[in-house]
Amino acid sequence: MQIARRYLIRGEVQGVGFRYFAQRSAARHQVHGYVKNLDDGSVEAFAQGPENSVKDFMEDLAAGPAHSRVSDMEETVVEPERAYSSFRIER
């Protein structure tokens, strides 16, 4: 069963390779969607895929890459979108 989640990640998450980390994690867990920097310094990610894959992806986001510091992560349940057949970095 496909599920979808939107994540808002706050902390030291820009300028530390967070989006590339998320893209590699999504590939590893076979999750589709996107990740992008927001103007307020946070990062937004949309992920869809099998429930266990999305959960594993979320755990990776919560940990972040080596030079990041995730201070808060908000998860929102959303409907899967047909527009995503891969995971991409948006600008």
Secondary structure, 3 states (H helix, E strand, C coil): CEEEEEEEEEEECCCCCHHHHHHHHHHHHCCEEEEEECCCCCEEEEEEEEHHHHHHHHHHHHHCCCCCEEEEEEEEEECCCCCCCCEEEEC
